[in-house]
């Protein structure tokens, strides 16, 4: 991710990282990105790990209500 930021001349705070793995969550947090984790509610241990890593939001489904509400216009 660092290499990609350099190549694109981008800053981490202008990046959105979405994933379900600890590595991409940790990398996104380290570079200052907004990080969204996708984990089912049944994955309580992984959710706890992602929260500890610093993810900004955990959703169960990319198409679910909680994520779409984050991107509503005017909010």
C-alpha positions as CSV (number, residue, x, y, z in Angstrom):
1,X,0.0,0.0,0.0
2,X,2.9,2.4,0.7
3,X,4.2,1.8,-2.7
4,X,0.9,2.5,-4.3
5,X,0.5,5.7,-2.3
6,X,3.9,6.9,-3.5
7,X,3.1,6.0,-7.2
8,X,-0.2,7.8,-7.1
9,X,1.1,10.7,-5.0
10,X,-1.7,10.1,-2.6
11,X,-2.0,10.5,1.1
12,X,-3.4,7.9,3.4
13,X,-6.1,10.1,4.9
14,X,-7.6,10.2,1.3
15,X,-7.9,6.5,1.0
16,X,-10.7,4.1,1.8
17,X,-9.6,0.5,2.7
18,X,-12.3,-2.2,2.7
19,X,-11.5,-5.8,3.6
20,X,-11.9,-8.7,5.9
21,X,-8.3,-9.5,6.6
22,X,-6.2,-8.3,9.5
23,X,-3.3,-7.5,7.2
24,X,-5.1,-5.0,5.1
25,X,-6.9,-3.5,8.1
26,X,-3.6,-3.0,9.9
27,X,-2.0,-1.5,6.8
28,X,-4.9,0.9,6.3
29,X,-4.8,2.0,9.9
30,X,-1.0,2.6,9.8
31,X,-1.3,4.8,6.7
32,X,-4.2,6.8,8.2
33,X,-6.9,5.6,5.9
34,X,-10.6,5.2,6.6
35,X,-10.9,1.4,7.2
36,X,-14.1,-0.7,6.8
37,X,-14.0,-4.3,7.9
38,X,-16.5,-6.8,6.5
39,X,-17.2,-9.6,9.1
40,X,-20.3,-11.5,10.0
41,X,-21.8,-11.0,13.4
42,X,-20.9,-14.6,14.2
43,X,-17.2,-13.7,13.9
44,X,-17.0,-12.2,17.4
45,X,-13.3,-12.9,17.9
46,X,-12.3,-11.4,14.5
47,X,-14.5,-8.4,15.2
48,X,-12.7,-7.8,18.5
49,X,-9.3,-8.1,16.7
50,X,-10.3,-5.6,14.0
51,X,-11.5,-3.2,16.6
52,X,-8.2,-3.5,18.4
53,X,-6.4,-2.9,15.1
54,X,-8.3,0.4,14.7
55,X,-10.8,-0.3,12.0
56,X,-13.3,2.6,11.7
57,X,-16.4,0.6,10.9
58,X,-17.4,-3.1,10.9
59,X,-20.2,-4.2,8.6
60,X,-21.7,-7.6,8.0
61,X,-22.5,-7.1,4.4
62,X,-21.2,-4.6,1.8
63,X,-24.8,-4.2,0.5
64,X,-26.3,-3.8,4.0
65,X,-28.1,-0.8,5.5
66,X,-25.3,0.2,7.9
67,X,-22.7,0.9,5.1
68,X,-25.2,2.6,2.7
69,X,-26.2,5.0,5.6
70,X,-22.6,6.1,5.8
71,X,-22.7,7.3,2.3
72,X,-26.1,9.1,2.3
73,X,-26.0,12.5,0.7
74,X,-26.1,15.4,3.1
75,X,-24.8,13.6,6.1
